[in-house]
Amino acid sequence: MSGRVQVSHSELLAKQVLDQYFGDFKKIDNVRPEWLQGLEIDRLYPTLGVAIEFQGDQHFRVVPGMHKAPADFQKQLHLDTKKNRLIEESELKLYSINLYDLDRFRVKNLLKRMAEDGKKYAQKKGYLEEVAKLQKIRWDLEPDRQLMRRTDRLSKMKKSYYRANKKTWWRRLLHI
């Protein structure tokens, strides 16, 4: 076993969008702090107090290949709730990002909220260098065009990919 973490195409894309604005900040991907009791944070900006969870469909509905039975989905919901509680108790701000809702119209608002929360955290902790870097972010500039086109395509693909009649094999598999 190599110890490498598998990351979906959509999660990688979301991380690239984050890097467009927060590339100068310390980040830790796929971290399992001891206080999280074995659960994982997809991306952590420790000096900003921001934790990010990239949420695919498996966090919102039964997904074949990820959930062998509806009980697996219930377990996923329980773990998500536990993780949310533990992150909140650690005084970090959690952002759960639905990967398929990540389009150019939502990205900037989300990133601005993250920056605002990060600024408050950094000020509280005395990380003045981080506050200064946050104030220099150029919100008037768009992220890389190609990158944003890919996020737009991803958000459109989701809406049509799971049409009721298109993918029925998983319903048979789960006896739904």
N, C-alpha and C positions, 0 to 999 in steps of 0.2 A: 504494500500500500504506500503510495507516494506522499500522502498527507496534503496533496493539493486540493483546493476547494473548487468544486464545479460551479460555474456562474452561468446563468442563462444569458442569451443574447440580449434580452430586454434589460436585465440588471446591469450588464456591462455598458449598455447604451446610456442608462440612467447615471451611472458613475462617471461616464465621459462628460455628460451635461454638467454634473456637479463640479467636475474638475475645471470646466470653462470659467467658473466664477470663484471657486474655493480651492483652486490648485495650489495657492501659496500657504495654505493652512495645513497643520499636521493632521493626518488622517490615518485611521487604522481600519482595514477591511477585515470582515469576518472574524471579529474578536469575541472571545468567550471570557469575560472577566469573572473572577471567582464569585463575586456577589450575585451574578446572574444564574448561578446554580446549573451550569452546563449549557445554558441557552446562548444563542449567538446574536450579536448585533451585526447587521450587514455592513454598515459603515459608521464609524465614530469619529467625531471631531472633538477630541478631548479638551482642547483649550477654548472651544466655543460652547461646550456643554451640550452638543447636539448629537443625538443618536438617530440613525436612519434605518428603517426597515423597508425593504422593497417587497411589496405584496403582490404576488401573482394570484391567479384564479384559485389556487389551492387554499387560500385564506378566506375565500368567500363562498365556495361551493365545492361539491364533490368533484374531483378531477380524476379520471381514469389514469392509471399508471402511477399516480401519487397516493391515491386512497384506494386500498383494496376493498374497503367496506365503509359504509356510512359512519361506523364507529371511529375510523381513522380520521375522518373529517372533524368529528366531535373532539377528538384528542388534539387536533391542530388548533381548534378554537380555544381549548383549555390552555394550551401552551402559549398561545398569543396573548391571552388575558393575563397569565402569570408574568410573562415577559414585560407587558405594559406596566403592570403594578410594580415590578422590581425596578424598572428604569425610572418610573416616577419617584419611587422612594429614594433613588440615588441622586435626585435633583437634576437629572439630565432632562432635556426637552426631547421627546420622541416625535419623529415625523414618520408616519406610515405612508408610503407612497405606492399607490396602485399603479403598477407599471403600465397598464394599458390606458390610463388616464393622463399619461405624461405627454402632453402635446405643447406646442409653442405658446399657446394661450394660457396655460396653467403654470408652466415652468417658472416664469419670472416672478409671479406672485408668491409661489412656494419658496423660491430662493430668497426673496426679500424678507419673508417672514423668518426664515432660518437665520438670515444675517442679523435681523433685529433681535431675535432671541439670543444669538451668539454674542452680540454686542453687550447685552445686559449681563450675561454670564461672565464674559471676559472682564467687564468693569467691576463686577462684584468680587471676582477673584484677583483683581489687580493685574490682569494681563494687558497692559496698556499698548504693547506692540501689536497685539491682535486687534484691539479696538481701532488703532490707526490703520491697519491693513483693511479692515472692514469698511472704513470710511472712504477708502480709495477705490472700492469696486465700482466699475463703470456700468451702471445699470442701463445707460442709454445705448450700449452696444449689444447687439444680438449675439447669441452663441453661434458657433460655426454653422453656416447654412446647411451643409451636407448632413451634419449631425441632427439638426432640427428637422430636416426632411425625413430622416430615418425615424425619428420619434413620431412624426405625424403619420407616416405609413403604418407604424406599429399600432397606434391608437385606432386607426381605421380598420386594420386587419382584424383586430379583436372583435369588433362589432359584427363582422360577417362570418368569422371563422366558426363560431359555435351556433350557427342557425339550427333550429330544431331538427330539420330533416337532413342536414348535412352530415352530422356526426352522431350516428345512433348506436355504433358498436359498443360504446362505453355504457350506454343505458342497459343493453342486454347483459353485459358483463356484471353490472351491479344490480341486475334484476329490478330496474326502476321502470 
